[in-house]
Amino acid sequence: MMIEPINPFSAQNGLQKPTLESTSQQFEALIFRQFLEKALKPVFKSDLLGESNATETYRSFLVDGLSQAIASTQPLKLNQYLKSVDHEK
């Protein structure tokens, strides 16, 4: 009995294969999220706000939103760089 491998990107599953553009944008968002998480930490450490779960959740949403917004403009141009590297092969 032969078992056929499952293709997660088949039409049945309704998923589309990620493009270079979307993958590079997600990676840029991850880079900016890591940076902003560290950079904004001192902003949220104050006696006024305190350290609570609500503050941590708000900071997390803020960092996610900012990183996605910055990455949507693709300032690092990873997409263009990866395309140029791929064409050199």
DATALIN-V750769 format. One record per residue. N is the residue number from 0. RES is the residue in one small letter. NEAR is the number of other ideal C-beta (glycine too) atoms within 8 Angstrom. Layout:
n=N res=RES near=NEAR
n=N res=RES near=NEAR
This chain:
n=0 res=m near=2
n=1 res=m near=3
n=2 res=i near=4
n=3 res=e near=4
n=4 res=p near=4
n=5 res=i near=5
n=6 res=n near=6
n=7 res=p near=6
n=8 res=f near=7
n=9 res=s near=8
n=10 res=a near=4
n=11 res=q near=4
n=12 res=n near=8
n=13 res=g near=4
n=14 res=l near=7
n=15 res=q near=4
n=16 res=k near=5
n=17 res=p near=5
n=18 res=t near=6
n=19 res=l near=8
n=20 res=e near=7
n=21 res=s near=8
n=22 res=t near=9
n=23 res=s near=12
n=24 res=q near=12
n=25 res=q near=9
n=26 res=f near=9
n=27 res=e near=14
n=28 res=a near=12
n=29 res=l near=9
n=30 res=i near=10
n=31 res=f near=12
n=32 res=r near=11
n=33 res=q near=8
n=34 res=f near=8
n=35 res=l near=11
n=36 res=e near=9
n=37 res=k near=7
n=38 res=a near=6
n=39 res=l near=11
n=40 res=k near=9
n=41 res=p near=5
n=42 res=v near=6
n=43 res=f near=9
n=44 res=k near=7
n=45 res=s near=7
n=46 res=d near=4
n=47 res=l near=4
n=48 res=l near=9
n=49 res=g near=7
n=50 res=e near=6
n=51 res=s near=7
n=52 res=n near=5
n=53 res=a near=6
n=54 res=t near=11
n=55 res=e near=9
n=56 res=t near=8
n=57 res=y near=8
n=58 res=r near=11
n=59 res=s near=8
n=60 res=f near=8
n=61 res=l near=9
n=62 res=v near=12
n=63 res=d near=9
n=64 res=g near=8
n=65 res=l near=10
n=66 res=s near=13
n=67 res=q near=9
n=68 res=a near=8
n=69 res=i near=11
n=70 res=a near=13
n=71 res=s near=7
n=72 res=t near=6
n=73 res=q near=11
n=74 res=p near=6
n=75 res=l near=6
n=76 res=k near=7
n=77 res=l near=10
n=78 res=n near=11
n=79 res=q near=7
n=80 res=y near=8
n=81 res=l near=10
n=82 res=k near=9
n=83 res=s near=8
n=84 res=v near=8
n=85 res=d near=7
n=86 res=h near=6
n=87 res=e near=5
n=88 res=k near=4
